[in-house]
């Protein structure tokens, strides 16, 4: 663990626990932060420590993966009819590298109404794979959170990857992806939606991966520039 922490320059000084308290590599990756390190700076925020890999408008039901390649919103979220709600809305794709803090938080206040787990492949999500594997984010393992907000429906998609197929859900059903013999879609509509605040933890990657957030067209996103490094809690506008 010491070698890995040094090689990837993990910011362990931010962790709630001292290095010696981690009993495994997984515990170190899924570490919590010290309270107050990621202040919530607005009503719309970035959900994870990460790099903005893509940002733009949903056009004809498609999201940009890389120049010249798009993939389907309906395939990404596993719901073709709902995908139409995001036409001309904004998407933001975040890439988490091994250095990053690996917990994903809600970008907005709202109510969690549905969670979906879609088993899939586990291609890497590094720049090389994104440029060479078509429909990557729509075929990899993923967990989808549906939030009802003052702006309309907002969707947060956690995309698994090689060595990161395991995604723990922090808020909602007690599920873990890529764990056991699960090969079919699981979906849970919450009978009593959960009140969620911006910055509240939704799930945990057991290494680094990708998050895609979908906003309705009414939401104007300003503070999301391609290639920018962001921290959870920083404002989207």
MARFIPA-268357 format. One record per residue (C-alpha): residue in one letter; x, y, z. Coordinates in nm, 2 decimals, always signed. Example, Ala and Ser with C-alpha at 12.3 -4.5 7.8 and 13.67 -1.06 7.14 Angstrom:
  resn       u       v       w
     a   +1.23   -0.45   +0.78
     s   +1.37   -0.11   +0.71
END
This chain:
  resn       u       v       w
     x   +0.00   +0.00   +0.00
     x   +0.29   +0.24   +0.08
     x   +0.43   +0.20   -0.27
     x   +0.10   +0.26   -0.44
     x   +0.02   +0.56   -0.22
     x   +0.36   +0.71   -0.31
     x   +0.35   +0.62   -0.68
     x   +0.01   +0.77   -0.74
     x   +0.07   +1.06   -0.49
     x   -0.25   +0.99   -0.29
     x   -0.35   +1.29   -0.08
     x   -0.36   +1.08   +0.24
     x   -0.32   +1.39   +0.45
     x   -0.69   +1.46   +0.36
     x   -0.81   +1.12   +0.49
     x   -1.01   +1.09   +0.80
     x   -0.80   +0.80   +0.91
     x   -0.42   +0.78   +0.95
     x   -0.24   +0.56   +0.70
     x   -0.17   +0.29   +0.95
     x   -0.54   +0.24   +1.02
     x   -0.60   +0.11   +0.66
     x   -0.61   -0.27   +0.67
     x   -0.63   -0.31   +0.29
     x   -0.58   -0.14   -0.04
     x   -0.95   -0.12   -0.08
     x   -0.99   +0.07   +0.25
     x   -0.74   +0.32   +0.14
     x   -0.91   +0.38   -0.20
     x   -1.25   +0.42   -0.05
     x   -1.13   +0.65   +0.23
     x   -1.34   +0.92   +0.38
     x   -1.21   +1.27   +0.40
     x   -1.17   +1.48   +0.71
     x   -1.49   +1.69   +0.78
     x   -1.50   +2.02   +0.61
     x   -1.24   +1.96   +0.34
     x   -1.50   +1.98   +0.05
     x   -1.73   +2.27   +0.13
     x   -2.05   +2.28   -0.07
     x   -2.02   +2.60   -0.29
     x   -2.36   +2.64   -0.46
     x   -2.69   +2.48   -0.54
     x   -2.53   +2.28   -0.83
     x   -2.19   +2.13   -0.77
     x   -1.94   +1.89   -0.91
     x   -2.01   +1.54   -0.76
     x   -1.65   +1.40   -0.74
     x   -1.28   +1.48   -0.73
     x   -1.20   +1.43   -1.10
     x   -1.11   +1.57   -1.44
     x   -1.38   +1.69   -1.68
     x   -1.35   +1.45   -1.97
     x   -1.64   +1.59   -2.18
     x   -1.91   +1.85   -2.14
     x   -2.18   +1.95   -2.39
     x   -2.55   +1.93   -2.50
     x   -2.74   +1.61   -2.56
     x   -2.82   +1.61   -2.93
     x   -3.07   +1.37   -3.09
     x   -3.04   +1.15   -2.79
     x   -2.66   +1.12   -2.81
     x   -2.37   +1.21   -2.58
     x   -2.02   +1.29   -2.71
     x   -1.76   +1.02   -2.61
     x   -1.47   +1.15   -2.81
     x   -1.45   +1.35   -3.14
     x   -1.65   +1.16   -3.40
     x   -1.81   +0.91   -3.16
     x   -2.13   +0.94   -2.96
     x   -2.34   +0.70   -2.76
     x   -2.70   +0.68   -2.67
     x   -2.85   +0.83   -2.35
     x   -3.12   +0.56   -2.36
     x   -2.85   +0.29   -2.36
     x   -2.65   +0.46   -2.09
     x   -2.94   +0.49   -1.84
     x   -3.13   +0.18   -1.96
     x   -3.45   +0.37   -2.03
     x   -3.51   +0.49   -2.38
     x   -3.84   +0.68   -2.32
     x   -3.69   +0.88   -2.03
     x   -3.39   +0.97   -2.24
     x   -3.60   +1.21   -2.44
     x   -3.64   +1.43   -2.13
     x   -3.27   +1.53   -2.16
     x   -3.27   +1.64   -2.53
     x   -3.07   +1.97   -2.55
     x   -2.99   +1.93   -2.18
     x   -2.63   +1.93   -2.05
     x   -2.41   +1.63   -1.98
     x   -2.09   +1.64   -1.79
     x   -1.85   +1.34   -1.79
     x   -1.60   +1.31   -1.51
     x   -1.29   +1.09   -1.50
     x   -1.16   +0.97   -1.17
     x   -0.79   +0.86   -1.17
     x   -0.63   +0.64   -0.90
     x   -0.50   +0.95   -0.72
     x   -0.85   +1.08   -0.66
     x   -1.09   +1.05   -0.36
     x   -1.34   +0.78   -0.48
     x   -1.67   +0.87   -0.33
     x   -1.94   +1.03   -0.55
     x   -2.19   +1.28   -0.41
     x   -2.52   +1.44   -0.53
     x   -2.47   +1.74   -0.74
     x   -2.79   +1.90   -0.63
     x   -3.07   +1.91   -0.37
     x   -3.36   +1.68   -0.45
     x   -3.53   +1.35   -0.38
     x   -3.38   +1.01   -0.48
     x   -3.67   +0.83   -0.65
     x   -3.50   +0.54   -0.83
     x   -3.18   +0.34   -0.85
     x   -3.09   +0.11   -1.14
     x   -2.79   -0.13   -1.16
     x   -2.70   -0.25   -1.51
     x   -2.44   -0.53   -1.53
     x   -2.20   -0.50   -1.82
     x   -1.84   -0.52   -1.94
     x   -1.55   -0.38   -1.75
     x   -1.33   -0.21   -2.01
     x   -1.08   +0.04   -1.88
     x   -1.20   +0.40   -1.89
     x   -0.86   +0.56   -1.94
     x   -0.81   +0.80   -2.24
     x   -0.68   +0.52   -2.47
     x   -0.99   +0.30   -2.41
     x   -1.23   +0.60   -2.45
     x   -1.07   +0.67   -2.79
     x   -1.08   +0.30   -2.90
     x   -1.39   +0.13   -2.75
     x   -1.72   +0.25   -2.90
     x   -2.01   +0.30   -2.67
     x   -1.78   +0.24   -2.37
     x   -1.99   +0.41   -2.10
     x   -2.31   +0.25   -2.23
     x   -2.18   -0.11   -2.22
     x   -1.97   -0.11   -1.90
     x   -2.12   -0.20   -1.56
     x   -2.30   +0.10   -1.41
     x   -2.53   +0.23   -1.13
     x   -2.78   +0.50   -1.21
     x   -2.93   +0.74   -0.96
     x   -3.25   +0.93   -1.05
     x   -3.31   +1.26   -0.86
     x   -3.62   +1.47   -0.87
     x   -3.50   +1.83   -0.83
     x   -3.63   +2.19   -0.85
     x   -3.48   +2.19   -1.20
     x   -3.64   +1.87   -1.32
     x   -3.49   +1.52   -1.32
     x   -3.12   +1.49   -1.28
     x   -2.94   +1.16   -1.33
     x   -2.60   +1.05   -1.20
     x   -2.44   +0.75   -1.36
     x   -2.15   +0.57   -1.19
     x   -1.96   +0.37   -1.46
     x   -1.75   +0.08   -1.35
     x   -1.42   -0.02   -1.52
     x   -1.14   -0.27   -1.51
     x   -1.06   -0.34   -1.14
     x   -1.35   -0.10   -1.05
     x   -1.65   -0.32   -1.12
     x   -1.74   -0.30   -0.76
     x   -1.96   +0.00   -0.68
     x   -2.11   +0.04   -0.33
     x   -2.44   +0.23   -0.30
     x   -2.43   +0.46   +0.00
     x   -2.78   +0.62   -0.03
     x   -3.06   +0.40   -0.14
     x   -3.09   +0.02   -0.17
     x   -2.82   -0.19   -0.01
     x   -2.66   -0.30   -0.33
     x   -2.30   -0.37   -0.45
     x   -2.23   -0.40   -0.82
     x   -2.02   -0.68   -0.97
     x   -2.06   -0.88   -0.66
     x   -2.19   -1.24   -0.68
     x   -2.38   -1.40   -0.97
     x   -2.58   -1.09   -1.08
     x   -2.63   -1.07   -1.46
     x   -2.97   -0.90   -1.50
     x   -3.08   -0.54   -1.44
     x   -3.19   -0.45   -1.09
     x   -3.42   -0.16   -1.04
     x   -3.57   -0.01   -0.73
     x   -3.83   +0.27   -0.73
     x   -3.83   +0.41   -0.38
     x   -4.18   +0.40   -0.23
     x   -4.08   +0.69   -0.01
     x   -3.83   +0.90   -0.20
     x   -3.52   +1.00   +0.00
     x   -3.45   +1.37   +0.06
     x   -3.10   +1.44   -0.07
     x   -2.88   +1.74   -0.02
     x   -2.61   +1.86   -0.26
     x   -2.29   +1.70   -0.14
     x   -2.46   +1.40   +0.01
     x   -2.28   +1.08   -0.06
     x   -2.44   +0.85   -0.32
     x   -2.19   +0.58   -0.39
     x   -1.83   +0.46   -0.37
     x   -1.60   +0.34   -0.65
     x   -1.36   +0.07   -0.53
     x   -1.08   +0.24   -0.74
     x   -1.12   +0.51   -1.00
     x   -1.37   +0.53   -1.28
     x   -1.62   +0.76   -1.46
     x   -1.93   +0.96   -1.36
     x   -2.18   +1.10   -1.62
     x   -2.43   +1.35   -1.50
     x   -2.74   +1.45   -1.71
     x   -2.92   +1.78   -1.65
     x   -3.24   +1.90   -1.81
     x   -3.23   +2.18   -2.07
     x   -3.34   +2.43   -1.80
     x   -3.00   +2.40   -1.62
     x   -2.72   +2.63   -1.73
     x   -2.38   +2.49   -1.66
     x   -2.10   +2.74   -1.66
     x   -1.81   +2.61   -1.45
     x   -1.74   +2.30   -1.65
     x   -1.45   +2.33   -1.90
     x   -1.30   +2.03   -2.09
     x   -0.99   +1.90   -1.92
     x   -1.04   +2.09   -1.59
     x   -0.95   +1.93   -1.26
     x   -1.23   +1.98   -1.01
     x   -1.31   +1.89   -0.65
     x   -1.64   +1.77   -0.51
     x   -1.84   +2.06   -0.39
     x   -1.71   +2.32   -0.63
     x   -1.98   +2.51   -0.81
     x   -2.12   +2.43   -1.15
     x   -2.23   +2.78   -1.20
END
